Amino acid sequence: MRDKILSILKEIEPEGDFENSPDFFEEELIDSFGVLTMITRLEKTFAINIPSEDITADNFMNLSCIEALLKKICKVG
């Protein structure tokens, strides 16, 4: 799962150090358009729907947060 998430992030921002960043937004690795692109690609890649209530900065702040969100959704869905 982690490798697929990283692959998606690297498509959006090839130069971003997503593995070591504690906060993608603070470090300006991703912007609002990038988040929308990421959500669309995550949903397609993992065959899920991310509920609108889960689309928060906290859930997309870093790699671990995204991974935790996807694990939660995949268990529920």
PyMOL commands that set and color helices and strands:
alter all, ss='L'
color gray80, all
select helices_A, chain A and resi 2-12+32-46+52-54+57-60+63-76
alter helices_A, ss='H'
color red, helices_A
deselect
rebuild
show_as cartoon
